[in-house]
Amino acid sequence: MLPLKGITVVSLEQAVAAPYATRQLADLGARVIKVERPGGDFARHYDETVHGMSSAFVWLNRSKESLTLDLKESEGKRVLDKILSKADVFIQNLAPGAINRLGFNPEELKKKYPQLIICGISGYGTDGPYKDKKAYDLLIQCEAGLMSITGTEDTPSRAGISIADIAAGMYAYTGILTALFVRKETNKGTVIEISMLEALSEWLGYPLLYSEYGGSDPKRTGSSHAAIYPYGPFKVKNAEQVFLAIQNEREWKQFCEKLLKNPSLTNDPRFNTNSSRVQHKEVLKEIVEETFKNSSAEEIITQLENTNIANAQLNTLKEVNNHPQLKYRERWREIDTPRGVVKALIPPVTSREFHIVMNPVPELGEHTKAILKEFGFQQQLVEK
């Protein structure tokens, strides 16, 4: 089965946040009509690395229909309004205030179409002192404090993916699913608002609590952990690194006995609790790396596995593309694009009880003619 078969989603979307939410709805069988300005979603032009297409766009826009409309013109607005009258969900992540200026105020739409679920994604929310402030992923990472705890002691760093956009997209996705569930009981739609700042701040709940009640912010520790030790990278033979994580006292005891060959460390007051280990981590790091210096990464990882202590290799993205676990679990599929076939991971939530849609990435305006005809419009009039 396709869980969202029969659900029509209309998305006035760009960049990452809204496209990520709607692609996941499309994965579950929803019909997603992606409304693009005549020049297209600007994410189409981020780069040209995937057969001449943007890697971000290919990732975010499979299984959608592309409809180009000029919403500055009355005919374009009339088309969108007609489609919304038949839709289940309307989602948008335009610039602050843009949706109201176009004439599609969410509260007015709710009165006009009571069953419509309306979702707006913004940087900071629709009210408050920051409501008109422009927001991009990097800037939200700054405002939410993520960059203050990411990176090395000397260098605050941006997360390597658009995590603020992704957080907002995930909450939009789950919020829409919740609203669909509620509508089934009440027969009424609702207005959902997602703020990138609020989404990412929620993901920072642990460090926010640590700061509020611990008296200081967690320190930037690179690949290590601010509040757990040993946790992170350790040098071994030939300048290789091994990543490991000790999460409790049982594992610490095993680590001392089996890896460090020094059981007495478990009773050393510098290391007998996690807090003590964090306080004396520089000393402990020297002990660990001195023990590991004559062993290869493969040898240490084997010992860690045999001792049931969590560990990992620092993979390159090319290595992840060929990861044996992803290959064994058959996570990769091929999807069509306007420039040929590309690899894509199937969604991580899978079940034998329902199917996942992996349809092509659309060319700009590919479905305009068919959609206009479906809703009773002539393409020539709309494009005039």
C-alpha positions in Angstrom: 0.0 0.0 0.0 0.9 3.7 -0.3 0.0 5.3 3.0 -0.7 8.8 1.5 -2.3 7.7 -1.7 -5.1 10.1 -2.6 -3.5 13.1 -0.7 -2.7 16.1 -2.9 0.0 18.4 -1.6 0.6 21.8 -3.3 4.0 23.3 -2.4 5.2 26.8 -3.1 8.7 25.9 -2.2 12.3 26.7 -2.7 15.8 25.6 -1.3 15.7 22.9 1.3 13.2 23.0 4.2 9.9 22.7 2.4 11.2 20.5 -0.4 12.5 18.1 2.2 9.1 17.9 3.9 7.2 17.4 0.6 9.6 14.8 -0.8 9.0 12.7 2.3 5.3 13.0 1.7 5.8 12.0 -1.9 7.8 9.0 -0.7 4.7 7.8 1.0 2.5 8.1 -2.1 1.2 11.7 -1.8 0.8 13.6 -5.1 3.1 16.6 -4.7 2.6 19.6 -7.1 5.7 21.7 -6.9 4.8 25.3 -7.9 7.9 27.1 -9.3 8.4 30.6 -10.5 9.2 30.8 -14.3 12.9 30.8 -13.5 12.5 27.7 -11.3 13.4 26.9 -7.7 16.9 28.5 -7.2 18.1 25.3 -5.7 18.1 23.9 -9.2 21.2 26.0 -9.8 23.2 25.4 -6.6 25.8 23.3 -8.4 26.1 21.1 -11.5 27.6 18.0 -10.0 24.9 15.4 -10.8 25.1 15.0 -14.6 24.9 18.8 -14.8 22.1 19.1 -12.2 22.2 20.4 -8.6 23.0 17.7 -6.0 20.6 19.3 -3.5 17.8 19.6 -6.0 18.1 15.9 -7.1 18.1 14.8 -3.4 15.0 16.8 -2.5 12.7 16.7 -5.5 12.1 13.2 -6.8 8.5 12.0 -7.3 7.1 15.5 -7.7 5.2 17.3 -10.5 6.7 20.7 -11.6 4.2 23.4 -12.4 5.5 26.9 -13.4 3.3 29.8 -12.5 3.9 33.5 -12.4 2.2 34.4 -9.2 2.7 38.1 -9.7 0.1 37.9 -12.5 -3.7 37.5 -11.8 -4.0 34.4 -14.0 -1.2 32.6 -12.1 -2.9 33.4 -8.8 -6.2 32.2 -10.2 -4.7 28.8 -11.2 -3.1 28.3 -7.8 -6.3 29.2 -6.0 -8.2 26.6 -8.2 -5.7 23.9 -7.4 -5.8 24.7 -3.7 -9.6 24.3 -3.7 -9.0 20.6 -4.6 -5.8 20.1 -2.4 -5.4 18.5 1.0 -2.1 20.3 2.0 -0.6 23.6 1.1 3.0 24.2 2.2 5.3 27.2 1.5 8.7 28.6 2.6 8.8 31.9 0.8 10.5 35.0 2.2 8.9 36.7 5.2 5.5 38.2 4.3 5.7 37.0 0.7 2.7 34.6 0.9 0.5 37.4 2.2 1.6 39.8 -0.5 0.7 37.2 -3.1 -2.8 37.1 -1.6 -2.7 33.7 0.0 -2.9 34.6 3.7 -3.1 31.4 5.7 -6.0 32.5 7.9 -8.0 33.6 5.0 -7.3 30.3 3.1 -8.4 28.4 6.2 -11.8 30.2 6.1 -12.1 29.7 2.4 -11.0 26.0 2.4 -11.8 24.6 5.9 -10.4 21.1 5.1 -7.1 22.4 3.8 -4.0 21.9 5.9 -1.7 24.9 5.6 1.9 24.8 6.6 4.3 27.8 6.5 8.0 27.5 7.2 9.9 30.7 8.1 13.2 31.6 9.7 11.9 33.1 12.9 8.1 32.9 13.0 5.3 35.2 11.8 5.5 37.6 14.7 8.1 39.0 17.2 11.1 41.3 16.6 12.8 38.9 14.2 9.7 38.1 12.0 11.0 40.1 9.0 14.6 39.0 9.3 16.0 37.0 6.5 17.1 33.5 7.4 19.5 31.0 5.8 20.8 27.8 7.3 24.2 29.2 8.3 22.5 32.2 10.0 20.1 30.1 12.0 23.0 27.8 13.1 24.5 31.0 14.5 21.3 32.4 16.1 20.4 29.0 17.7 23.8 28.6 19.2 24.8 25.5 17.3 28.0 27.1 16.0 29.0 28.1 19.5 29.4 24.5 20.5 30.5 23.1 17.1 34.1 23.1 16.0 37.4 23.3 17.8 38.2 25.5 20.8 39.6 28.2 18.5 37.2 27.9 15.6 33.4 27.8 15.7 32.2 25.7 12.8 29.1 25.3 10.7 27.6 21.8 10.6 28.5 20.2 7.3 24.8 19.8 6.2 21.9 22.3 6.2 20.8 21.1 9.6 18.5 24.0 10.4 16.6 23.5 7.1 16.5 19.8 7.7 15.2 20.2 11.2 12.4 22.6 10.0 11.6 20.2 7.1 11.3 17.3 9.5 8.9 19.2 11.8 6.8 20.3 8.8 6.6 16.7 7.6 5.6 15.3 11.0 3.3 18.2 11.7 1.5 17.7 8.4 1.1 13.9 9.1 -0.3 14.8 12.5 -2.7 17.3 11.0 -3.9 14.7 8.5 -4.6 12.3 11.3 -6.5 15.0 13.2 -8.5 15.9 10.1 -9.6 12.3 9.8 -11.3 12.7 13.1 -12.6 16.3 12.9 -13.0 16.8 9.1 -11.1 20.1 9.5 -7.8 21.4 8.3 -5.5 23.6 10.3 -2.7 26.1 10.0 0.8 24.9 11.0 3.7 27.2 11.5 7.3 26.0 11.6 10.2 28.3 12.6 13.7 27.2 11.7 15.0 28.9 14.8 12.6 27.0 17.0 13.2 23.7 15.2 16.9 23.8 15.6 16.7 25.2 19.2 14.6 22.1 20.1 17.3 19.9 18.7 19.7 21.7 21.0 17.7 20.8 24.1 20.5 18.9 25.8 23.2 21.7 25.5 20.6 24.3 26.4 19.8 22.5 29.6 23.5 22.0 30.3 24.1 25.7 29.9 21.1 26.8 31.9 21.7 24.6 34.9 25.4 23.8 34.7 26.5 27.4 34.9 28.5 27.4 31.6 28.1 26.5 27.9 29.5 23.2 26.7 32.9 23.8 25.2 33.8 23.2 21.6 35.7 20.0 21.5 36.1 19.1 17.8 35.3 15.4 17.4 35.2 14.8 21.1 32.3 15.2 23.5 32.0 18.0 26.0 30.5 15.9 28.8 31.6 12.3 28.2 35.1 10.7 28.1 36.7 8.7 26.5 34.6 9.7 23.5 36.0 10.7 20.1 39.2 10.2 18.1 42.4 8.6 19.4 45.7 8.3 17.5 47.1 4.8 16.7 49.9 3.5 14.6 50.9 5.3 11.4 49.0 8.4 12.3 45.6 6.6 11.9 42.7 7.4 14.1 40.1 5.3 15.9 36.8 6.7 17.2 35.4 5.1 20.3 32.7 5.9 22.9 32.5 4.8 26.5 29.0 5.4 27.8 29.0 3.8 31.2 31.1 2.4 34.1 30.8 -1.2 32.9 32.3 -0.3 29.6 35.0 1.8 31.3 36.0 -1.2 33.4 36.1 -3.5 30.3 38.1 -0.9 28.4 40.7 -0.6 31.2 41.0 -4.4 31.6 40.9 -5.5 27.9 42.3 -2.6 25.9 44.4 -0.6 28.3 45.6 -3.7 30.2 45.5 -1.6 33.4 42.5 -2.5 35.7 43.8 -0.2 38.4 42.6 2.8 36.4 39.0 2.0 37.3 39.8 2.9 40.9 42.0 5.9 40.2 40.2 9.0 41.6 41.0 10.9 38.4 39.1 8.4 36.3 36.6 6.5 38.5 33.6 8.5 37.3 32.7 10.1 34.0 32.9 13.6 35.4 36.4 12.9 36.7 37.4 11.5 33.4 36.2 14.6 31.6 38.1 16.8 34.1 41.3 14.9 33.5 40.8 13.9 29.9 44.1 15.3 28.7 46.0 12.9 31.0 43.7 10.0 30.1 44.2 10.7 26.4 47.9 10.4 26.8 47.5 7.0 28.5 45.1 5.7 25.8 47.3 6.9 22.9 50.5 5.6 24.5 48.8 2.2 24.8 47.5 2.3 21.2 50.6 3.7 19.5 52.0 0.3 18.2 48.7 -1.1 17.0 46.9 -0.4 13.7 43.4 1.0 13.5 42.2 -2.4 12.3 43.7 -4.1 15.2 42.3 -1.7 17.8 38.8 -1.8 16.2 38.9 -5.6 16.3 39.8 -5.5 20.0 37.0 -2.9 20.7 34.5 -5.1 18.8 35.6 -8.2 20.8 35.1 -6.2 24.0 31.7 -4.8 22.8 32.8 -1.2 23.0 31.3 1.2 20.5 33.6 2.3 17.8 33.7 3.6 14.2 35.8 4.4 11.2 36.0 7.9 9.9 34.6 7.3 6.5 34.8 9.5 3.5 31.6 10.1 1.6 32.9 7.9 -1.2 33.2 5.1 1.4 29.7 5.7 2.6 28.5 5.4 -1.0 29.9 1.8 -0.8 29.2 1.1 2.8 28.9 -2.6 3.4 25.9 -2.3 5.7 24.0 -0.1 3.3 24.8 -2.5 0.6 23.8 -5.6 2.6 20.4 -4.0 3.6 19.8 -3.0 -0.1 19.3 0.7 0.8 20.3 2.1 -2.7 17.9 2.5 -5.6 18.2 4.1 -9.0 15.9 7.0 -9.9 15.4 8.8 -13.2 16.2 12.5 -13.7 16.1 14.8 -16.8 19.8 14.0 -17.3 19.9 10.2 -16.6 19.8 7.7 -13.8 21.2 8.5 -10.4 21.6 6.6 -7.1 19.3 7.5 -4.2 18.9 6.0 -0.7 15.4 4.8 0.2 13.9 6.5 3.2 15.1 5.2 6.6 11.5 4.4 7.8 10.6 1.3 6.0 8.0 -1.4 6.5 7.0 -4.6 4.7 3.4 -3.3 5.0 3.8 -0.3 2.7 5.7 0.7 -0.4 8.0 3.7 -1.0 7.7 5.9 -4.1 10.9 6.6 -6.0 9.7 8.4 -9.1 11.7 10.8 -11.3 13.1 14.2 -10.6 11.0 16.6 -12.7 12.3 19.0 -15.3 11.3 22.7 -14.7 7.7 23.0 -15.7 7.5 19.4 -17.0 3.9 18.9 -15.8 2.6 22.5 -16.4 0.5 21.7 -19.5 -1.1 18.5 -18.0 -1.9 20.2 -14.7 -3.4 23.3 -16.3 -5.6 21.1 -18.5 -6.6 19.0 -15.5 -7.9 22.1 -13.8 -9.5 23.7 -16.8 -7.0 26.3 -17.9 -5.4 26.9 -21.2 -1.6 27.1 -21.1 -1.4 30.0 -23.6 -3.6 32.2 -21.4 -1.5 31.5 -18.2 1.8 32.1 -19.9 0.8 35.3 -21.7 
